[in-house]
Amino acid sequence: MDYKSAGVDIEAGYRSVELMKEHVRRTMRPEVLGGLGGFSGAFSAAAMKNMSDPVLVSGTDGVGTKLKLAFLMDKHDTVGIDCVAMCVNDIACAGGEPLFFLDYIACGKNRPEKIAQIVSGVAEGCCQAGAALIGGETAEMPGFYPEDEYDLAGFAVGVADRPEMITGERIEPGDALIGLASSGVHSNGFSLVRRVFTMDEQTLGTYHDELGRTLGEALLEPTRIYVKALAGLRSGGIDIRGCSHITGGGFYENVPRMLPDGVRAVVQLSSYEVPPIFKMIASAGQIEETMMYNTFNMGIGMVLAVPQTQADEAVRCAAASGDQAVILGCIESGERGVVLQ
């Protein structure tokens, strides 16, 4: 009896590490100390030395049941982007710069080529966010996960200068709401999506004119990373007073999280066109509008509060970073919360 006969292939683990090294190398920053394979990842604090009051900002999350689609479609090179996005977008919401990322992959059987595909997506997400992938763990857990399935989660650390953090405290009546477009469903609400559509190859592989691709391709589209968009807005002089990442809980749960007491966010639903994928989900599942906005991002991945005088410029700055933005509504006096009208 040995470890391999018990279901854990140590040699496959070594092979996975070798295959992922080329992807990890793409994400390196000057502050990274050492290489892949140590017991810990080391990152120099030099990135903070010019800040007046540096604050570490962290985020952790997973991909959730969106992974079920990756299993069915046998496509594993984009879910890593989702994993990174869910962490670094939260850091960016606080005005932080993501510095480094670590991933955790748990699988029923370590197939090195598949693990390398997953890590290639993680590396791509890190490149988009400007974060270094400095470590991680691949755990082979036979009997706990089916052989062809895995889970993926991650953890990111960033830094912000305390005087420049986005806290929401300065939001006031009259401020404008700016919405940054999402790339699709992102990585939330898939437990509902999987009840709405039959999860099989035929359904996911069906082409839809309104989507311009198959249903599976539209649903698996990776989460947009907004780190560079927010940095571009701030470097362009936009005063971002509040920022909300629209994840699980949709508009109703997430928008109020950036608001101080005494104000409410008023979202004008006519300010933008809801993408076809959400209309398809609502129609196929006979889901009421309120529930849709309480579950999905509905085409808006980030909501920002900026001074009204900067609203038009914020839209232009976002476009310069490659992000579509709209003036979504405004801030009014009232009970803390969000109104969709």
Steps between C-alpha positions, in 0.01 A plus 500: 500500500625847416362855462436457126290189554298704752421747223764773544760525224798697629672487162196661339533778756860562395393500135224754571748738660733477201217568254370801691837673540484662156162653586611621843806665347276738303365654819825593670559843655834644618394456864471121474780325688602145414326268258217251481537190714589638842293448810375858488486791260708807582418852387708809580327788680677744267168565326384681813806712585377819331156492665420726792286243681500164318209266568488134393175402331407136443236299320415132473241319291434204273335435166198318641272275298601666173764227508228249414480657154875475458478129581219442248671702226844366588636855488724595789712794385264784596367414846830614649424850373171484691682396815745789482230750402278422797790581734676794334180686408416513870846641574459760226167604655693624803744692284767235536759377254515118488854383571494123504270200474498139618273227367364176642392214275344188654435212264394137496788403272802709406516516123800729442387638165159598640661660807728697269197622304338622820816678610536660157170676569613602846817644348301689236280650771807603697648666191178692445506615862874570518538250786770238538408134540743411778369166620218258537400144574371210293340239726415158359212366707375163370168393642415858592460644149400303189801429279397750230404784735686762702447809708686826453545785746750777555631772725639841407685769690519863392607832642340842524614831642249573776429863391410372151280207599147480362275474804164647396510742790503807271203396287235772509166585337545610142790268424472300178500123473724356229453142384787304345377231262542135593622235256201279576373303797847510659524246784180533701151360468598174332304286741192670354634490144548125530134464600382716210686317223554130451866443566596274212721525192212557262353793693834664571620441144195660333575821310274800565488795261425747778814388687719471192638173635390186680325516835793325667750748360292793621461356849867404530622848398747597775437773753627843398787635706460870581835575665643694207170677429479634855867597498446682170203690638694614803809596302266698276395709799165335568403518867362151564313546827347155515535171317291185498590169336173344380535135597268256678191687616498722193410867530287471812769356723816656360422863412397592860835365628678812371248750639520700824190552709253761378528443125360257249605400150239553229567286191326586175439166326447680168859632510642191330400193304497173694715245310318216321634223728306642795182538296537138396545384860197700615281371220605135519468492877194727527694706753354830618699819443557562871649154544725549197643820647529327836707216354698615196708800396257561209778640282661731756805361679597809699303797629691816590394822670670813364424874514228593253737743327734211416240255370557555128878502543481174697325334206770627263783387729350154527478475121868596476578196717291277275196483727147598405336725759165672543355762731281264697316732738567720798526527876207648693425571864305222666522171679817312415423259217447475124197585290461363147259695285 
